[in-house]
Amino acid sequence: MSSKKGEKTLSPEELEAKINEIRKLIVPAAKKLPFPFSDAIICRYLRARNWNIKKAAKMLKDTIKWRAEYKPEKIRWEDIAKEAETGKIYRANYHDKLGRTVLVMRPGFQNTNSSKGQIMFLVYCMENALMNINSDEEEMVWLIDFQGWSMSSVSMKVTRETANILQNHYPERLGLGILYNPPKIFESFWTMMVKPFLETKTHKKVKFVYSNDAVSQEKMEELFDLETLESSFGGRNSIGFNYETYAKQMMEDDKKMADFISSGGGGSGGGGDDSSLQNLPSFPASETSDGNGIASTNENSVC
């Protein structure tokens, strides 16, 4: 049984026992959702809670409750189109060298005052990124560009809610967060106002990178193909965010999501075979449900 570098390693028998125990604990809550939770999903929650069954089960129940109420899979482009106009968050059309999906974030491009709308947009972007994640990956990279950022860009309410949603409802999804050219004042803000809201394993994945620092640029070259990386991050790709093009792409993805849901997602319906949907946040398409909202896979190792 392999595990993430530096993490506790379980035998296949130990892992199966923990997953089965969690399945028993979450059956009543899982019935609230139209989609199954897979072994791989359960494993991420176990890792997030250091393999503690009770803590992982509580975390997963909270996510089930949140998804049942918030219904993130039903957010559509028209719901968040205004939020997307400036390109403050978007899925890049390239991956890092490990094949991980990249989300570009530009907090200095904030264009609305609605915390509700901003959070809905973030959730929409997370769902879309995970829908398009490579089948052999479960983590993504965040490229956070501080162009135009100032303290007036900050909403502590949105900051806290963002940390809550990402850590508690999308655990083990962040592979690396790159803070690109943050101003000096942000370093104090990060230390005093952001870092305390993050779990240790999360903030350790966040790196400060500067365009005028040779070591930083070597790191970017190690991580990305410079031919595809945007020029704003030190790459040679001069084609940046285009709202009209991106809107069309997102509406196409919305249709895939809707078709997947209408097919019975994760079951025997036709939509369940679409490879672009096999990593949807809570219901990989290769799974089958036992009717109680619990899914199993044929994989020998899900962690």
C-alpha distance (Angstrom), angle and dihedral (degrees) to the residues before:
residue distance angle dihedral
M1 . . .
S2 3.76 . .
S3 3.77 123.6 .
K4 3.77 140.9 -175.6
K5 3.78 113.5 -68.8
G6 3.78 110.8 -83.7
E7 3.80 94.1 9.5
K8 3.77 130.1 116.4
T9 3.79 114.1 -84.1
L10 3.80 121.9 -137.2
S11 3.77 129.2 -165.2
P12 3.82 115.8 -117.4
E13 3.81 89.0 -107.0
E14 3.81 93.2 51.2
L15 3.78 91.7 48.0
E16 3.80 93.4 48.2
A17 3.80 90.7 49.9
K18 3.81 92.6 51.8
I19 3.80 93.0 46.9
N20 3.80 92.0 48.9
E21 3.80 91.3 49.5
I22 3.80 91.0 52.2
R23 3.79 90.7 48.1
K24 3.80 89.2 58.0
L25 3.80 92.0 48.4
I26 3.82 96.9 49.8
V27 3.83 101.1 41.3
P28 3.85 96.1 101.6
A29 3.81 92.9 46.9
A30 3.81 94.6 42.3
K31 3.81 91.3 59.3
K32 3.82 87.4 72.1
L33 3.79 90.8 71.0
P34 3.81 129.1 70.3
F35 3.80 90.1 -142.5
P36 3.80 132.5 68.9
F37 3.78 126.2 -118.9
S38 3.79 111.8 -130.4
D39 3.79 132.9 -143.4
A40 3.81 87.5 -107.7
I41 3.81 91.8 55.1
I42 3.81 91.7 47.9
C43 3.80 89.3 48.7
R44 3.80 91.8 55.8
Y45 3.79 90.7 53.5
L46 3.79 90.3 48.3
R47 3.80 90.9 51.8
A48 3.79 90.7 47.2
R49 3.81 89.1 56.2
N50 3.79 96.1 40.8
W51 3.82 92.4 -105.3
N52 3.82 93.4 -59.2
I53 3.81 104.9 149.4
K54 3.80 98.3 -156.0
K55 3.80 94.3 46.5
A56 3.80 92.7 44.9
A57 3.81 91.8 48.1
K58 3.81 91.5 50.8
M59 3.79 90.9 48.4
L60 3.79 91.4 49.6
K61 3.82 92.4 47.0
D62 3.80 89.1 52.4
T63 3.80 89.9 52.1
I64 3.81 91.6 48.6
K65 3.80 89.5 51.8
W66 3.81 91.3 47.0
R67 3.81 93.5 48.7
A68 3.81 92.1 46.4
E69 3.81 90.6 53.3
Y70 3.81 102.2 33.5
K71 3.83 96.1 37.1
P72 3.83 95.1 -156.9
E73 3.79 92.8 179.2
K74 3.81 89.2 64.3
I75 3.81 96.8 56.1
R76 3.79 108.4 113.5
W77 3.80 135.3 -163.7
E78 3.78 93.0 -103.2
D79 3.81 88.8 58.2
I80 3.80 93.3 58.9
A81 3.83 105.0 20.5
K82 3.81 93.0 113.8
E83 3.81 91.2 52.8
A84 3.81 90.2 52.9
E85 3.80 98.2 53.0
T86 3.81 97.8 98.0
G87 3.80 97.2 42.4
K88 3.79 93.2 -115.2
I89 3.83 89.3 149.8
Y90 3.78 127.3 14.2
R91 3.78 141.1 145.8
A92 3.79 109.6 -106.1
N93 3.79 120.1 -128.0
Y94 3.81 90.3 -127.6
H95 3.81 136.9 59.6
D96 3.77 133.3 -141.4
K97 3.80 118.8 -101.7
L98 3.81 90.4 -88.7
G99 3.80 90.1 58.3
R100 3.79 95.0 -108.9
T101 3.80 121.7 153.5
V102 3.81 113.0 -108.9
L103 3.80 125.1 -141.5
V104 3.80 114.3 -164.6
M105 3.79 115.3 -151.0
R106 3.81 126.5 -171.8
P107 3.82 108.6 -178.9
G108 3.81 90.3 178.7
F109 3.83 88.4 66.1
Q110 3.80 93.2 65.6
N111 3.81 108.6 149.5
T112 3.82 105.9 173.2
N113 3.79 139.3 54.4
S114 3.80 97.7 -148.1
S115 3.81 111.3 108.6
K116 3.81 88.4 -170.1
G117 3.80 91.6 54.8
Q118 3.80 93.0 44.7
I119 3.80 92.6 52.5
M120 3.81 91.9 45.8
F121 3.81 89.0 52.5
L122 3.81 91.7 50.0
V123 3.81 91.1 50.6
Y124 3.82 91.1 47.4
C125 3.81 89.9 52.3
M126 3.81 92.0 48.3
E127 3.80 92.3 50.0
N128 3.79 91.6 48.0
A129 3.81 93.3 46.8
L130 3.80 91.2 51.6
M131 3.78 91.7 46.3
N132 3.80 87.8 57.9
I133 3.79 98.6 40.2
N134 3.81 116.7 124.7
S135 3.80 112.8 -96.1
D136 3.81 92.6 -119.7
E137 3.81 93.7 49.8
E138 3.79 132.8 69.6
E139 3.79 100.7 175.3
M140 3.78 133.1 73.1
V141 3.80 138.2 -159.0
W142 3.79 124.6 -122.8
L143 3.79 116.9 -151.1
I144 3.80 106.0 -164.3
D145 3.81 113.4 -167.6
F146 3.80 116.0 -163.2
Q147 3.79 96.5 -160.7
G148 3.80 107.6 140.9
W149 3.81 93.7 5.0
S150 3.80 121.7 146.8
M151 3.78 135.3 156.6
S152 3.80 87.9 -92.1
S153 3.82 86.5 67.7
V154 3.81 89.8 65.0
S155 3.80 125.8 99.1
M156 3.78 111.7 178.6
K157 3.81 90.3 -161.6
V158 3.80 91.2 56.8
T159 3.82 91.4 41.8
R160 3.80 92.4 54.9
E161 3.79 94.1 43.7
T162 3.80 91.0 47.2
A163 3.81 91.6 53.5
N164 3.80 90.7 46.5
I165 3.80 95.5 51.0
L166 3.79 97.2 42.0
Q167 3.81 95.9 46.5
N168 3.79 100.0 38.0
H169 3.81 102.6 34.8
Y170 3.82 102.6 28.3
P171 3.83 101.5 36.1
E172 3.79 121.1 174.9
R173 3.80 91.8 11.5
L174 3.80 98.7 111.4
G175 3.78 111.7 83.7
L176 3.80 97.0 168.5
G177 3.79 136.8 -7.0
I178 3.82 117.3 -158.2
L179 3.80 118.2 -161.9
Y180 3.80 101.6 -158.9
N181 3.80 117.6 -155.5
P182 3.80 97.9 -22.3
P183 3.83 112.0 -175.7
K184 3.78 119.0 -112.1
I185 3.80 92.2 -104.8
F186 3.81 90.3 59.3
E187 3.80 91.6 61.8
S188 3.82 89.5 64.7
F189 3.80 91.1 43.3
W190 3.82 90.2 50.9
T191 3.80 93.4 49.7
M192 3.80 96.7 44.5
M193 3.81 105.7 29.6
V194 3.82 110.8 21.3
K195 3.79 108.9 30.1
P196 3.85 94.0 57.2
F197 3.82 89.3 61.7
L198 3.80 92.8 53.0
E199 3.77 128.8 80.8
T200 3.80 114.9 -117.2
K201 3.80 94.0 -111.4
T202 3.81 89.1 52.4
H203 3.79 100.4 50.3
K204 3.80 90.1 45.0
K205 3.81 87.1 65.3
V206 3.81 91.4 58.4
K207 3.82 118.0 93.7
F208 3.81 131.0 -171.4
V209 3.81 111.5 -134.9
Y210 3.81 128.0 -175.8
S211 3.80 129.2 -163.8
N212 3.82 92.3 -142.1
D213 3.80 93.8 53.0
A214 3.80 117.5 89.7
V215 3.81 94.0 -154.5
S216 3.81 90.5 51.9
Q217 3.79 92.0 50.9
E218 3.80 91.6 48.9
K219 3.79 87.2 54.0
M220 3.81 91.2 52.5
E221 3.80 90.2 50.3
E222 3.79 89.9 51.1
L223 3.79 90.6 52.3
F224 3.80 103.1 39.4
D225 3.76 142.5 36.2
L226 3.81 100.6 -114.6
E227 3.80 91.1 -148.7
T228 3.80 90.6 65.9
L229 3.81 100.1 29.6
E230 3.81 113.3 100.2
S231 3.80 116.8 -102.6
S232 3.81 90.1 -123.1
F233 3.83 86.7 68.3
G234 3.79 95.5 44.4
G235 3.79 97.2 -87.4
R236 3.79 130.6 122.1
N237 3.80 98.8 -117.2
S238 3.80 107.0 108.4
I239 3.81 94.9 -177.8
G240 3.77 106.7 102.1
F241 3.79 134.7 178.6
N242 3.81 115.8 -39.0
Y243 3.78 114.2 -169.9
E244 3.82 98.0 -155.5
T245 3.80 93.4 48.3
Y246 3.78 92.4 45.7
A247 3.81 92.9 47.5
K248 3.80 90.5 55.5
Q249 3.80 91.1 49.1
M250 3.80 92.9 49.4
M251 3.80 93.5 48.5
E252 3.80 89.0 52.9
D253 3.80 89.3 51.7
D254 3.82 90.1 47.6
K255 3.79 88.9 57.4
K256 3.81 91.0 51.4
M257 3.79 89.8 51.2
A258 3.80 92.6 48.0
D259 3.80 91.8 48.1
F260 3.78 90.3 49.1
I261 3.80 92.2 51.3
S262 3.81 93.8 46.4
S263 3.83 89.7 50.5
G264 3.79 90.3 60.0
G265 3.82 95.0 -99.0
G266 3.78 117.0 -118.6
G267 3.77 94.9 12.4
S268 3.77 129.6 89.5
G269 3.81 95.9 -65.0
G270 3.78 120.9 120.6
G271 3.80 93.6 -108.4
G272 3.77 90.1 62.1
D273 3.79 90.5 72.1
D274 3.82 96.1 57.7
S275 3.81 105.0 115.9
S276 3.81 91.9 -153.2
L277 3.80 88.4 63.4
Q278 3.77 101.1 45.6
N279 3.80 92.7 100.5
L280 3.78 100.2 47.9
P281 3.81 108.5 152.2
S282 3.79 98.8 -100.0
F283 3.75 108.1 10.2
P284 3.83 120.7 44.0
A285 3.78 108.3 -156.5
S286 3.79 95.6 -129.0
E287 3.80 90.9 68.3
T288 3.76 133.0 92.5
S289 3.78 124.4 -146.8
D290 3.79 125.7 -130.5
G291 3.81 90.3 -145.6
N292 3.78 94.2 -99.8
G293 3.79 96.6 83.3
I294 3.80 90.9 -95.2
A295 3.78 120.0 121.3
S296 3.75 132.4 -164.0
T297 3.77 131.4 -163.0
N298 3.77 134.4 -149.9
E299 3.78 91.7 -127.8
N300 3.80 117.5 118.5
S301 3.79 91.8 -146.9
V302 3.79 126.5 30.5
C303 3.79 98.2 167.7
